Amino acid sequence: MSEDALRLELSVGSSESIAESNIVERVKSLIRDIIQGFREVLSQLKDLSDDKVELVKVRHERIRSIKNNVESNAISVMEYIVRVSPALIYKDIYVSIVNNILKSTESCEATSYRALALSTKGSVEISDMLYSLLESMVRGSINMLEDLDSMLTLISVNPRKIGEIYNDIVKLEDDIDNFYRHALIEVVKSCGSDAGTLVLMKELIDKLEDAADHLKDVGTNLKYLSLHRI
């Protein structure tokens, strides 16, 4: 960005500055990439359940590439926030949003890596119940990400709607917590005789639960931003 363009942004005093609009669009792009990452995880877990080792590897490479891309773009967003910080009253909230998005994509890739590690152990027995719980956790994260995308879209045009969407995010995160607790029990039932599989599967579901926590934190920060626009 040229210095003249940057000075123009810093001179904007409206409730939604050009700088804020640009940050929102960049964050939306990060979220869309992470959605794709979780969709790959969903398919990877099915491949793991079906003992399709090569496909598990291929999907992990895709997920790792998505994570690397999100990290690179997130650094760019952070640098942009620093450059336009004089125009941002709530820059710390934007920084927290980007940091939690980074943590969620790291958890996504970490989940995928555990699936890859499990695939190297040979055929992994995943009960129908455990697979259903894992699938529900991933789909819950995808739904949370889609809600976050909606919050970013509405934050400037209909901030009063943000609270309603945030309540949905809280419910989704609560549901994922419930799936997590049931999955822990199911992992012990299904994998208790194999310590290596038990540890890796527990770490996998831990990472899924971590991702949901980070996504909820993004939603919380967006809700805080919306309160200043009502």
C-alpha positions in Angstrom: 0.0 0.0 0.0 1.3 3.5 -0.9 2.0 6.1 1.8 -0.7 8.3 0.3 -3.2 5.6 0.5 -2.2 4.8 4.1 -2.5 8.5 5.1 -6.0 8.5 3.5 -7.0 5.6 5.7 -5.6 7.3 8.8 -7.7 10.4 8.1 -11.0 8.6 8.1 -13.0 9.2 11.2 -16.2 7.4 10.4 -17.5 4.6 12.7 -16.4 2.1 10.1 -13.1 3.4 8.7 -11.6 2.1 5.5 -8.9 0.4 7.6 -11.5 -1.5 9.6 -13.4 -2.5 6.4 -10.1 -3.9 4.9 -9.3 -5.8 8.1 -12.8 -7.4 8.1 -12.5 -8.5 4.5 -9.0 -10.0 5.2 -10.3 -11.8 8.3 -13.2 -13.2 6.3 -10.7 -14.6 3.8 -8.8 -16.3 6.6 -12.1 -17.8 7.8 -13.0 -19.1 4.4 -9.7 -20.9 4.2 -10.1 -22.5 7.6 -13.5 -23.7 6.6 -11.9 -25.5 3.7 -9.3 -27.0 6.1 -12.0 -28.4 8.4 -13.9 -29.8 5.4 -10.7 -31.6 4.5 -10.4 -33.0 8.0 -14.0 -34.3 7.8 -13.1 -36.2 4.6 -9.8 -37.3 6.1 -11.5 -38.9 9.1 -13.8 -40.8 6.8 -10.7 -42.0 4.9 -9.1 -43.0 8.1 -12.2 -45.0 9.1 -12.2 -46.7 5.7 -8.4 -47.5 6.0 -7.5 -45.4 2.9 -4.0 -44.6 4.1 -2.9 -42.8 0.9 -5.9 -40.5 0.9 -5.2 -39.7 4.6 -1.7 -38.6 3.6 -2.9 -36.5 0.6 -5.5 -34.7 2.7 -3.0 -33.9 5.4 -0.7 -32.3 2.9 -3.7 -30.1 1.7 -4.6 -29.2 5.3 -0.9 -28.3 6.1 -0.8 -26.1 3.0 -4.0 -24.4 4.1 -2.5 -23.8 7.5 0.7 -22.4 6.1 -1.4 -20.1 3.8 -3.5 -18.9 6.7 -0.4 -18.2 8.8 1.2 -16.2 6.0 -1.9 -14.1 5.4 -2.5 -13.6 9.1 1.0 -12.2 9.5 0.1 -9.8 6.6 -3.1 -8.8 8.5 -1.2 -8.2 11.7 1.3 -6.0 9.9 -1.5 -4.0 8.3 -3.1 -3.5 11.8 0.2 -2.1 13.1 0.5 0.3 10.1 -3.1 1.6 10.5 -3.2 1.4 14.3 -3.7 5.2 14.8 -7.1 4.8 13.1 -8.1 1.8 15.2 -9.6 2.4 18.6 -10.1 -1.3 19.1 -6.9 -2.6 17.6 -6.3 -4.9 20.5 -9.6 -6.7 19.8 -8.6 -7.1 16.1 -5.3 -8.6 17.2 -7.0 -11.0 19.5 -9.3 -12.1 16.7 -6.5 -12.8 14.3 -4.5 -14.7 17.1 -7.5 -16.9 17.8 -8.0 -17.6 14.2 -4.3 -18.7 14.0 -4.8 -21.0 17.0 -7.9 -22.5 15.4 -6.0 -23.3 12.1 -3.1 -24.8 14.1 -5.6 -27.0 16.0 -7.1 -28.0 12.7 -3.7 -29.1 11.3 -2.8 -30.8 14.6 -6.0 -32.8 14.3 -5.1 -33.9 10.8 -1.6 -34.8 11.9 -3.0 -37.2 14.6 -5.2 -38.8 11.9 -2.1 -39.2 9.7 -0.2 -40.8 12.7 -3.0 -43.1 13.3 -3.1 -44.2 9.7 0.6 -45.4 10.0 -0.4 -47.9 12.7 -2.3 -50.0 10.2 -6.0 -50.6 10.3 -7.5 -48.4 13.0 -10.8 -49.7 14.4 -13.2 -46.7 14.8 -16.6 -47.5 16.1 -19.6 -46.1 14.4 -20.4 -44.1 17.5 -16.9 -42.6 17.8 -16.9 -41.7 14.1 -20.3 -40.1 14.5 -19.1 -38.0 17.4 -15.9 -36.9 15.6 -17.9 -36.0 12.6 -20.3 -33.9 14.7 -17.4 -32.1 16.3 -15.9 -31.1 12.9 -19.3 -30.1 11.5 -19.9 -28.0 14.6 -16.6 -26.1 14.0 -17.5 -25.6 10.4 -20.9 -24.2 11.5 -19.1 -21.9 14.0 -16.8 -20.6 11.2 -19.8 -19.9 9.0 -21.5 -18.0 11.8 -18.3 -16.0 12.3 -18.3 -15.1 8.6 -21.9 -13.9 9.0 -21.0 -11.8 12.0 -18.2 -10.1 10.1 -20.6 -9.4 7.2 -23.2 -7.9 9.5 -21.0 -6.0 12.0 -21.2 -2.8 10.1 -24.7 -3.0 8.5 -26.7 -4.7 11.3 -24.7 -4.9 14.5 -27.8 -5.7 16.6 -28.0 -9.1 14.8 -24.5 -10.0 16.1 -25.8 -11.0 19.6 -28.2 -13.5 18.1 -25.5 -15.1 16.0 -23.2 -15.2 18.9 -25.7 -17.1 21.0 -25.8 -19.7 18.2 -22.0 -19.9 18.4 -22.1 -20.4 22.1 -24.6 -23.3 21.7 -22.5 -24.9 19.0 -19.5 -24.8 21.3 -21.5 -26.3 24.1 -22.6 -29.1 21.8 -19.0 -29.7 20.8 -18.1 -29.9 24.5 -20.8 -32.6 25.0 -19.6 -34.5 21.9 -16.1 -34.3 23.3 -17.0 -35.8 26.7 -18.9 -38.6 25.0 -16.0 -39.2 22.6 -13.5 -39.6 25.4 -15.6 -42.4 26.9 -16.0 -44.0 23.4 -12.2 -43.8 22.8 -11.5 -45.7 26.0 -14.1 -48.3 25.0 -12.9 -48.6 21.4 -9.1 -48.2 21.8 -8.4 -49.2 25.4 -6.4 -52.3 24.5 -4.0 -50.3 22.3 -2.2 -47.6 24.3 -0.7 -45.9 21.2 -4.0 -45.6 19.4 -5.7 -44.5 22.6 -3.2 -41.6 23.1 -3.4 -40.4 19.5 -7.1 -40.6 19.3 -7.5 -38.7 22.6 -5.1 -36.0 21.3 -7.1 -35.8 18.1 -10.4 -35.1 19.9 -8.5 -32.7 22.3 -7.4 -30.6 19.3 -10.9 -30.5 17.9 -12.2 -29.3 21.2 -9.4 -26.7 21.4 -10.4 -25.4 17.9 -14.0 -24.8 19.1 -12.7 -22.9 22.1 -10.6 -20.6 19.9 -13.5 -20.0 17.5 -15.8 -19.1 20.4 -13.2 -16.5 21.5 -13.3 -15.0 18.0 -17.1 -14.7 18.3 -16.8 -13.1 21.8 -14.4 -10.5 20.4 -16.7 -9.7 17.5 -19.6 -9.3 19.9 -17.5 -6.8 21.9 -16.9 -4.8 18.7 -20.6 -4.8 17.8 -21.5 -3.3 21.1 -19.7 -0.1 20.2 -21.8 0.1 17.0 -25.2 -0.1 18.5 
